[in-house]
Amino acid sequence: MSDETGTPDTSAGPTGGTAQGDDAARVGGPRPEPLRFFGTSWVAHDNGYAARRAGVAVGSLVAAAASCLVLRFAFDGIRIADTGSFVMLLIVAMFAICSALAFRNTWEGFGKRQDPQRQASLRGLLAIGFVGSLLACFFRSLTEAPGEKLHRGEYEKAREEYERRTAKRTGNPSKRKRRR
């Protein structure tokens, strides 16, 4: 949006808004929910959307690789401590299972809203399986912004409802004739 002098308003932050989102905001329509790293650029795929998606893909893959390297150092430390093969097997199984569950939970979270209580109870498991969450983010960013499908569906539904509500209004209600 711009002020009366015609200068652009930069108070929207680094993500900015899209023309579609700004138009809806001016007329009182629904506003798209910003996504992390994308802002509202996912609505019209503008403002560097493709570059941001590539950045998220590369960033999540690099973070997953760095995390695996850190885990390798941790496993080497456990091996040096000579705790035994059973403990080592338990730790590897724990990270593998937690990563698989975190991947699945994160992947499902891109398509539907998660129950906050369930998320709170899974917080520890998801923290242990962080590599799975990073990989889910990487694979989703190859096709779309992570969470775009969910937000797009909700935004389009809100716009349709708004259009339906505003289409029924005709004129100023205070000028209507009253029935007696």
Secondary structure as UniProt FT lines:
FT   TURN            4..5
FT   TURN            11..12
FT   HELIX           19..26
FT   TURN            27..28
FT   TURN            36..38
FT   TURN            40..45
FT   HELIX           49..80
FT   TURN            81..82
FT   HELIX           85..109
FT   TURN            110..111
FT   HELIX           116..121
FT   HELIX           123..128
FT   HELIX           130..141
FT   TURN            142..143
FT   TURN            146..147
FT   HELIX           148..167
FT   HELIX           173..175
//
